[in-house]
Amino acid sequence: MRVMDVVNQTKAAMRASEVFGTPYEKNGVTIIPAARIAGGAGGGGDQQEPQAGGVGFGVSARPVGAFVIKGGEVSWQPSLDLNRVILMGQLVGIVALLTVRAAIKAWAKRRT
């Protein structure tokens, strides 16, 4: 596969129509899902030996929310990434425990 073929496939995977999902309607409410898409492509090789090179690309998509159309009004409803919320809670908990531990050690050292 040539490098330009990979670049063209990457551009096709990251076009604007992939960011917004297919709108659907239920009970008079239209929902248009949206995602964040990121990606890249790269390759390399040897001009004397064309078969010695390689190419590749990657695409990542993550839901970010949806536009909700109800009664002529449009609103944005962000998505909730529960994994990120849990990770941040764990990090805050670890920092809090380390802070309490340091405070107790300092308090104990002052008492002696």
C-alpha positions as CSV (number, residue, x, y, z in Angstrom):
1,M,0.0,0.0,0.0
2,R,1.3,3.4,-0.9
3,V,1.7,6.3,1.6
4,M,-0.8,8.4,-0.3
5,D,-3.4,5.6,-0.1
6,V,-3.1,5.6,3.7
7,V,-3.3,9.4,3.9
8,N,-6.5,9.3,1.8
9,Q,-8.0,6.6,3.9
10,T,-7.2,8.6,7.0
11,K,-8.8,11.7,5.6
12,A,-11.9,9.8,4.7
13,A,-12.2,8.3,8.2
14,M,-12.0,11.8,9.8
15,R,-14.4,13.8,7.7
16,A,-17.1,16.0,9.3
17,S,-19.9,13.5,8.5
18,E,-18.3,11.0,10.9
19,V,-18.3,13.6,13.7
20,F,-22.1,13.9,13.8
21,G,-24.2,10.7,13.9
22,T,-27.4,10.0,12.1
23,P,-30.2,12.2,13.6
24,Y,-33.1,10.3,15.0
25,E,-36.5,11.4,16.2
26,K,-38.8,10.1,19.0
27,N,-41.9,11.7,20.5
28,G,-41.2,15.0,18.6
29,V,-37.6,15.3,19.9
30,T,-34.7,15.1,17.4
31,I,-31.3,13.9,18.7
32,I,-28.1,14.4,16.8
33,P,-25.1,12.6,18.4
34,A,-21.6,14.0,18.2
35,A,-18.2,12.6,18.7
36,R,-14.6,13.8,18.8
37,I,-12.5,12.1,16.2
38,A,-8.7,12.2,16.1
39,G,-6.2,10.4,14.0
40,G,-3.0,10.4,12.1
41,A,-1.0,8.6,9.4
42,G,2.6,8.0,8.8
43,G,5.0,6.0,6.7
44,G,8.5,5.5,5.6
45,G,10.6,3.5,3.2
46,D,13.6,3.3,1.0
47,Q,13.6,4.7,-2.5
48,Q,16.0,2.0,-3.8
49,E,13.9,-0.7,-2.2
50,P,10.2,0.2,-2.4
51,Q,9.0,-3.0,-0.6
52,A,11.2,-2.1,2.5
53,G,8.9,0.6,3.9
54,G,5.8,0.6,5.9
55,V,2.7,2.8,6.4
56,G,0.0,2.9,9.0
57,F,-2.8,5.1,10.4
58,G,-5.0,5.2,13.4
59,V,-8.3,6.8,14.3
60,S,-9.9,7.3,17.7
61,A,-13.5,8.4,18.3
62,R,-15.1,9.4,21.6
63,P,-18.7,10.5,22.2
64,V,-18.9,14.1,23.5
65,G,-22.6,14.7,23.6
66,A,-25.7,15.4,21.5
67,F,-27.7,18.2,20.1
68,V,-31.3,17.9,21.2
69,I,-34.0,19.7,19.2
70,K,-37.4,20.0,20.9
71,G,-40.1,22.5,20.0
72,G,-37.9,24.6,17.8
73,E,-35.3,25.0,20.6
74,V,-31.8,23.5,20.3
75,S,-29.8,22.5,23.4
76,W,-26.4,20.7,23.9
77,Q,-26.3,17.7,26.2
78,P,-22.7,16.7,27.0
79,S,-22.0,13.0,27.4
80,L,-20.7,11.6,30.7
81,D,-17.5,9.5,30.5
82,L,-18.0,7.4,33.6
83,N,-14.5,5.9,33.3
84,R,-12.9,9.4,33.4
85,V,-15.1,10.3,36.4
86,I,-14.0,7.2,38.3
87,L,-10.4,7.8,37.5
88,M,-10.5,11.4,38.7
89,G,-12.2,10.3,41.9
90,Q,-9.5,7.7,42.5
91,L,-6.7,10.3,41.9
92,V,-8.4,12.8,44.3
93,G,-8.7,10.0,46.9
94,I,-5.0,9.1,46.6
95,V,-3.9,12.7,47.0
96,A,-6.2,13.2,50.0
97,L,-4.8,10.0,51.7
98,L,-1.2,11.1,51.1
99,T,-1.9,14.6,52.4
100,V,-3.6,13.2,55.6
101,R,-0.7,10.9,56.1
102,A,1.9,13.7,55.8
103,A,-0.2,15.9,58.2
104,I,-0.4,13.1,60.8
105,K,3.4,12.4,60.5
106,A,4.1,16.2,61.0
107,W,1.7,16.4,63.9
108,A,3.2,13.3,65.6
109,K,6.7,14.7,65.1
110,R,5.7,17.9,66.9
111,R,4.3,16.1,69.9
112,T,7.5,14.3,70.6
